[in-house]
Amino acid sequence: MASLSYERAREELVAVVQRLEAGSVPLEDSLALWERGEALAQRCQTWLDDARARLAAVAQDESAD
Protein backbone atom coordinates (compact mmCIF):
# COMPACT_ATOMS: atom_id res chain seq x y z
CA MET A 1 0.00 0.00 0.00
CA ALA A 2 2.79 2.43 0.89
CA SER A 3 4.22 2.23 -2.62
CA LEU A 4 0.98 3.33 -4.31
CA SER A 5 1.05 6.74 -5.91
CA TYR A 6 -1.75 9.15 -5.07
CA GLU A 7 -3.23 8.75 -8.54
CA ARG A 8 -3.19 4.94 -8.42
CA ALA A 9 -4.66 4.85 -4.90
CA ARG A 10 -7.42 7.27 -5.94
CA GLU A 11 -8.23 5.28 -9.08
CA GLU A 12 -8.50 2.08 -7.06
CA LEU A 13 -10.60 3.83 -4.42
CA VAL A 14 -13.03 5.04 -7.09
CA ALA A 15 -13.29 1.48 -8.45
CA VAL A 16 -13.95 0.11 -4.95
CA VAL A 17 -16.69 2.68 -4.34
CA GLN A 18 -18.31 1.88 -7.69
CA ARG A 19 -18.37 -1.84 -6.88
CA LEU A 20 -19.87 -1.20 -3.46
CA GLU A 21 -22.48 1.18 -4.84
CA ALA A 22 -23.50 -1.36 -7.48
CA GLY A 23 -24.76 -3.54 -4.64
CA SER A 24 -24.13 -6.83 -6.41
CA VAL A 25 -21.21 -7.90 -4.22
CA PRO A 26 -21.74 -10.57 -1.53
CA LEU A 27 -21.56 -9.36 2.06
CA GLU A 28 -18.15 -10.85 2.86
CA ASP A 29 -16.68 -9.35 -0.31
CA SER A 30 -18.34 -6.03 0.53
CA LEU A 31 -16.61 -6.00 3.90
CA ALA A 32 -13.25 -6.73 2.29
CA LEU A 33 -13.85 -3.98 -0.27
CA TRP A 34 -14.87 -1.55 2.46
CA GLU A 35 -11.66 -2.30 4.39
CA ARG A 36 -9.59 -1.84 1.23
CA GLY A 37 -11.41 1.41 0.52
CA GLU A 38 -10.67 2.69 4.02
CA ALA A 39 -6.98 1.89 3.59
CA LEU A 40 -6.91 3.57 0.18
CA ALA A 41 -8.67 6.66 1.52
CA GLN A 42 -6.11 6.88 4.32
CA ARG A 43 -3.27 6.53 1.80
CA CYS A 44 -4.73 9.36 -0.30
CA GLN A 45 -5.15 11.54 2.79
CA THR A 46 -1.54 10.90 3.78
CA TRP A 47 -0.38 11.94 0.30
CA LEU A 48 -2.44 15.13 0.48
CA ASP A 49 -1.26 15.96 4.01
CA ASP A 50 2.38 15.47 2.97
CA ALA A 51 1.90 17.63 -0.13
CA ARG A 52 0.36 20.43 1.94
CA ALA A 53 3.24 20.26 4.41
CA ARG A 54 5.80 20.41 1.61
CA LEU A 55 4.06 23.39 0.00
CA ALA A 56 3.86 25.17 3.34
CA ALA A 57 7.57 24.56 3.95
CA VAL A 58 8.47 25.95 0.53
CA ALA A 59 6.24 28.99 1.05
CA GLN A 60 7.82 29.59 4.46
CA ASP A 61 11.33 29.28 3.02
CA GLU A 62 10.48 31.74 0.24
CA SER A 63 9.02 34.26 2.66
CA ALA A 64 12.15 34.03 4.83
CA ASP A 65 14.35 35.03 1.87
C-alpha positions as CSV (number, residue, x, y, z in Angstrom):
1,M,0.0,0.0,0.0
2,A,2.8,2.4,0.9
3,S,4.2,2.2,-2.6
4,L,1.0,3.3,-4.3
5,S,1.1,6.7,-5.9
6,Y,-1.7,9.2,-5.1
7,E,-3.2,8.8,-8.5
8,R,-3.2,4.9,-8.4
9,A,-4.7,4.9,-4.9
10,R,-7.4,7.3,-5.9
11,E,-8.2,5.3,-9.1
12,E,-8.5,2.1,-7.1
13,L,-10.6,3.8,-4.4
14,V,-13.0,5.0,-7.1
15,A,-13.3,1.5,-8.4
16,V,-14.0,0.1,-5.0
17,V,-16.7,2.7,-4.3
18,Q,-18.3,1.9,-7.7
19,R,-18.4,-1.8,-6.9
20,L,-19.9,-1.2,-3.5
21,E,-22.5,1.2,-4.8
22,A,-23.5,-1.4,-7.5
23,G,-24.8,-3.5,-4.6
24,S,-24.1,-6.8,-6.4
25,V,-21.2,-7.9,-4.2
26,P,-21.7,-10.6,-1.5
27,L,-21.6,-9.4,2.1
28,E,-18.2,-10.8,2.9
29,D,-16.7,-9.4,-0.3
30,S,-18.3,-6.0,0.5
31,L,-16.6,-6.0,3.9
32,A,-13.2,-6.7,2.3
33,L,-13.8,-4.0,-0.3
34,W,-14.9,-1.5,2.5
35,E,-11.7,-2.3,4.4
36,R,-9.6,-1.8,1.2
37,G,-11.4,1.4,0.5
38,E,-10.7,2.7,4.0
39,A,-7.0,1.9,3.6
40,L,-6.9,3.6,0.2
41,A,-8.7,6.7,1.5
42,Q,-6.1,6.9,4.3
43,R,-3.3,6.5,1.8
44,C,-4.7,9.4,-0.3
45,Q,-5.1,11.5,2.8
46,T,-1.5,10.9,3.8
47,W,-0.4,11.9,0.3
48,L,-2.4,15.1,0.5
49,D,-1.3,16.0,4.0
50,D,2.4,15.5,3.0
51,A,1.9,17.6,-0.1
52,R,0.4,20.4,1.9
53,A,3.2,20.3,4.4
54,R,5.8,20.4,1.6
55,L,4.1,23.4,0.0
56,A,3.9,25.2,3.3
57,A,7.6,24.6,3.9
58,V,8.5,26.0,0.5
59,A,6.2,29.0,1.1
60,Q,7.8,29.6,4.5
61,D,11.3,29.3,3.0
62,E,10.5,31.7,0.2
63,S,9.0,34.3,2.7
64,A,12.1,34.0,4.8
65,D,14.3,35.0,1.9
